[in-house]
Amino acid sequence: MRLITVAGPPSSGKTSVILRLADVLREKNQKIGVVKFDCLTSFDRERYTEYGIPVQVGFAGKFCPDHFFISNIEDAVRWGVREGFDILITESAGLCNRCSPHIRGVLAVCVIDNLSGVHTPRKIGPMLKFADIVVVTKGDIVSQAEREVFMFNIRQVNSSAKIVFINGITGQGAFMLGKHAESAANVTSLRGYKLRFTTPSSVCSYCTGETRIGEEYQNGMLRKMEFP
């Protein structure tokens, strides 16, 4: 079974890109499954189900989405193997742009949209920097000049990634993503695999449920600003 991780900021069009990719893969009689990792809520289960794609959805709740992803990805792969999928796609949102749900040896896709601002690629961390493929959505709404500047800024962050523009409504560009998906490695287990980058590291009193504000309530790993 081939495994692909798809990540990107909220509302960047990840689900639409995956559905358009599914159209391409189905033409090749590929059986596809999706695991959706989200924070609080999601309506994508209905979208995938209506499309006839088996899907599992998990919510991180009060936990860090990255830690939630890592804690469940091996179980997700086992589910995909049991179901006999040709391709399993995981979808997760980089809520803080510091998230890094990409795994060494597993095809990594980052989805960002042209409407988020031309400087957005420089504000996204490992999720973009360590991706194999960067998918740009909503490029049909901006000018050619804005697309060029956006692509230049992507190259400044990740010079080796393949950049694909996809229209999430018409599916234009999805064929090229489908060609890249063919290079995804076969995976039956992720035991022993490593992340491409470390997860956000902070274990403080607020991580464990503290809600009161004040230095006397701040314990653990903290980072303080310096004010004049």
Backbone torsions as a table, in degrees:
resi	resn	phi	psi	omega
1	MET	NA	131.6	176.7
2	ARG	-87.0	141.9	-177.4
3	LEU	-120.0	135.0	178.4
4	ILE	-131.2	129.7	174.2
5	THR	-100.7	129.4	178.5
6	VAL	-118.3	125.5	-179.4
7	ALA	-138.1	160.6	178.6
8	GLY	170.2	165.2	178.3
9	PRO	-59.4	157.5	177.7
10	PRO	-57.8	141.4	175.9
11	SER	64.3	23.8	177.6
12	SER	-84.6	-9.9	178.1
13	GLY	104.1	22.6	-177.1
14	LYS	-60.1	-48.4	-177.6
15	THR	-63.1	-42.4	178.9
16	SER	-62.6	-39.5	177.9
17	VAL	-63.4	-43.1	-179.9
18	ILE	-64.5	-39.5	178.2
19	LEU	-65.3	-39.5	177.0
20	ARG	-67.9	-36.8	175.4
21	LEU	-64.7	-38.2	178.6
22	ALA	-60.6	-37.9	177.1
23	ASP	-57.2	-43.8	-178.3
24	VAL	-67.8	-44.9	-176.3
25	LEU	-68.9	-33.1	179.7
26	ARG	-66.1	-30.0	176.6
27	GLU	-63.2	-20.9	178.1
28	LYS	-102.8	16.0	177.1
29	ASN	59.8	36.9	177.8
30	GLN	-89.9	132.8	177.0
31	LYS	-89.2	124.0	-170.7
32	ILE	-118.2	142.4	171.7
33	GLY	-130.9	155.1	-178.1
34	VAL	-131.9	138.4	169.9
35	VAL	-118.2	120.8	-176.9
36	LYS	-103.0	118.7	174.8
37	PHE	-104.0	122.7	179.7
38	ASP	-136.9	178.6	-174.1
39	CYS	-92.8	-65.5	-173.8
40	LEU	-115.1	-43.8	-177.4
41	THR	-154.2	161.3	179.0
42	SER	-160.0	144.3	175.8
43	PHE	-109.6	13.1	-174.9
44	ASP	-78.4	-20.0	176.8
45	ARG	-56.7	-43.2	-179.9
46	GLU	-64.2	-40.4	-179.0
47	ARG	-63.8	-45.1	179.3
48	TYR	-67.3	-40.9	-179.5
49	THR	-63.2	-44.0	177.6
50	GLU	-61.2	-28.8	179.9
51	TYR	-84.6	-3.4	179.2
52	GLY	77.7	24.1	-179.7
53	ILE	-106.0	121.8	175.6
54	PRO	-59.6	135.1	-174.7
55	VAL	-143.9	144.1	169.9
56	GLN	-120.9	137.4	-177.0
57	VAL	-123.7	132.3	177.4
58	GLY	-130.4	143.9	-178.9
59	PHE	-115.0	129.8	-178.5
60	ALA	-72.3	-27.8	-178.8
61	GLY	62.3	-124.1	-177.4
62	LYS	-83.2	-3.0	-179.1
63	PHE	-88.0	156.5	175.1
64	CYS	-61.6	128.7	-178.6
65	PRO	-57.0	-35.1	178.4
66	ASP	-65.2	-46.9	179.6
67	HIS	-64.4	-36.0	177.3
68	PHE	-63.5	-43.4	178.9
69	PHE	-60.2	-49.4	-176.1
70	ILE	-64.3	-35.9	-178.2
71	SER	-70.9	-17.9	-173.8
72	ASN	-120.2	-8.2	-173.3
73	ILE	-66.5	-35.3	178.6
74	GLU	-65.6	-40.4	176.0
75	ASP	-64.5	-35.8	178.5
76	ALA	-63.5	-41.7	179.0
77	VAL	-64.7	-42.1	178.8
78	ARG	-61.4	-38.8	176.9
79	TRP	-62.6	-44.5	179.8
80	GLY	-61.7	-39.8	178.9
81	VAL	-66.0	-43.5	179.5
82	ARG	-61.9	-36.9	-177.9
83	GLU	-78.6	-10.3	177.9
84	GLY	74.8	31.5	179.0
85	PHE	-71.2	146.0	170.3
86	ASP	-79.3	-36.3	-179.7
87	ILE	-137.5	130.7	172.7
88	LEU	-113.5	128.6	-179.4
89	ILE	-115.6	127.7	173.6
90	THR	-102.5	140.0	-180.0
91	GLU	-123.6	126.2	178.9
92	SER	-144.0	148.6	-177.8
93	ALA	-98.8	130.7	175.2
94	GLY	-85.2	85.2	-170.1
95	LEU	-64.7	-30.5	-176.1
96	CYS	-113.4	6.6	-177.2
97	ASN	62.9	4.4	174.7
98	ARG	-103.3	-8.6	-177.5
99	CYS	-65.0	150.1	-176.7
100	SER	-143.7	64.9	-176.4
101	PRO	-83.2	45.5	178.1
102	HIS	-113.9	143.0	-172.4
103	ILE	-118.7	138.4	177.8
104	ARG	-61.7	130.8	179.7
105	GLY	86.0	1.2	178.9
106	VAL	-120.1	131.4	-177.4
107	LEU	-57.8	124.8	-174.2
108	ALA	-114.8	127.5	-179.4
109	VAL	-120.8	132.3	173.5
110	CYS	-114.4	130.5	-179.7
111	VAL	-111.1	123.7	175.2
112	ILE	-134.3	155.7	-176.9
113	ASP	-114.5	146.0	-176.1
114	ASN	-63.8	-22.0	-177.5
115	LEU	-80.0	-6.8	-176.7
116	SER	-78.4	-7.2	179.8
117	GLY	113.5	143.5	-173.7
118	VAL	-66.5	-22.3	-178.6
119	HIS	-92.1	-1.8	-176.7
120	THR	-56.1	-42.0	-179.9
121	PRO	-55.8	-30.8	179.7
122	ARG	-77.5	-13.3	-179.1
123	LYS	-95.5	-10.1	-179.0
124	ILE	-95.4	134.3	-174.6
125	GLY	-89.1	-128.8	-172.8
126	PRO	-58.5	-27.3	179.6
127	MET	-57.3	-35.7	177.2
128	LEU	-95.8	-42.8	-174.2
129	LYS	-61.2	-34.4	-175.3
130	PHE	-106.8	17.2	178.7
131	ALA	-82.6	148.8	174.6
132	ASP	-82.3	-34.9	-178.0
133	ILE	-132.0	132.8	174.3
134	VAL	-111.3	117.0	178.3
135	VAL	-98.0	126.6	178.7
136	VAL	-107.0	124.9	180.0
137	THR	-108.8	166.2	176.2
138	LYS	60.7	23.7	178.1
139	GLY	-70.1	-17.9	-180.0
140	ASP	-74.8	-11.1	-176.2
141	ILE	-92.9	-19.2	-177.2
142	VAL	-106.3	171.1	-178.8
143	SER	-77.5	164.6	177.1
144	GLN	-61.1	-38.2	179.8
145	ALA	-62.4	-41.9	178.7
146	GLU	-65.6	-37.7	177.4
147	ARG	-63.4	-40.6	-179.5
148	GLU	-66.0	-43.1	178.9
149	VAL	-65.4	-40.7	179.0
150	PHE	-60.8	-45.0	-179.6
151	MET	-66.9	-37.2	176.8
152	PHE	-60.6	-43.1	-179.9
153	ASN	-68.3	-32.0	173.6
154	ILE	-63.2	-44.0	-179.7
155	ARG	-63.4	-31.3	178.4
156	GLN	-67.2	-29.0	-179.1
157	VAL	-91.0	-41.6	-176.8
158	ASN	-139.0	97.9	-174.2
159	SER	-80.0	-14.5	-174.5
160	SER	-102.6	-12.8	-176.5
161	ALA	-71.0	149.1	171.8
162	LYS	-82.6	132.9	-178.3
163	ILE	-106.5	126.5	-178.1
164	VAL	-127.2	126.9	175.1
165	PHE	-93.4	127.3	-178.3
166	ILE	-130.1	135.4	172.3
167	ASN	-92.7	112.1	-175.4
168	GLY	-67.4	-15.5	179.8
169	ILE	-91.7	-50.0	-177.2
170	THR	-88.2	-22.2	-177.8
171	GLY	87.2	2.6	179.3
172	GLN	-59.3	128.3	-179.5
173	GLY	98.5	-15.1	-176.8
174	ALA	-68.1	-28.1	179.3
175	PHE	-59.3	-41.8	179.8
176	MET	-65.6	-38.8	176.5
177	LEU	-63.7	-37.1	176.9
178	GLY	-62.1	-36.7	177.1
179	LYS	-64.5	-41.9	178.5
180	HIS	-67.2	-33.5	-178.9
181	ALA	-63.2	-25.3	179.0
182	GLU	-65.0	-19.2	-179.7
183	SER	-86.3	-2.3	-179.8
184	ALA	-62.7	139.8	-176.9
185	ALA	-76.8	149.7	174.5
186	ASN	-76.1	133.7	-177.0
187	VAL	-134.9	131.6	172.7
188	THR	-115.4	-17.2	177.0
189	SER	-158.0	147.4	177.9
190	LEU	-104.8	7.9	179.6
191	ARG	-60.9	124.8	-179.1
192	GLY	93.2	-13.5	176.2
193	TYR	-70.8	160.6	-180.0
194	LYS	-127.3	151.5	173.2
195	LEU	-68.0	155.3	177.0
196	ARG	-76.9	-19.0	179.7
197	PHE	-154.4	156.3	-178.8
198	THR	-69.6	155.7	176.8
199	THR	-82.9	163.0	176.6
200	PRO	-55.4	131.2	-175.7
201	SER	-112.3	108.1	175.2
202	SER	-162.0	115.5	174.3
203	VAL	-121.3	96.7	-176.9
204	CYS	-126.1	179.6	-177.8
205	SER	-63.1	-30.7	-179.8
206	TYR	-74.4	-27.8	175.8
207	CYS	-65.6	-29.0	-174.7
208	THR	-101.6	14.5	170.3
209	GLY	114.2	-3.8	178.9
210	GLU	-67.0	140.0	179.2
211	THR	-123.4	-11.7	-177.6
212	ARG	-78.1	142.8	-178.1
213	ILE	-98.5	137.1	179.1
214	GLY	142.5	147.6	-176.3
215	GLU	-59.4	-31.4	-177.9
216	GLU	-68.3	-14.5	179.6
217	TYR	-103.9	1.1	-176.2
218	GLN	-98.6	113.6	-179.7
219	ASN	-134.0	159.5	177.4
220	GLY	91.2	-150.7	-178.6
221	MET	-81.1	117.0	-178.2
222	LEU	-132.0	154.2	173.6
223	ARG	-128.5	119.1	-176.0
224	LYS	-107.2	142.8	173.3
225	MET	-81.4	157.0	175.8
226	GLU	-106.3	122.8	179.2
227	PHE	-112.8	140.2	179.6
228	PRO	-67.5	NA	NA
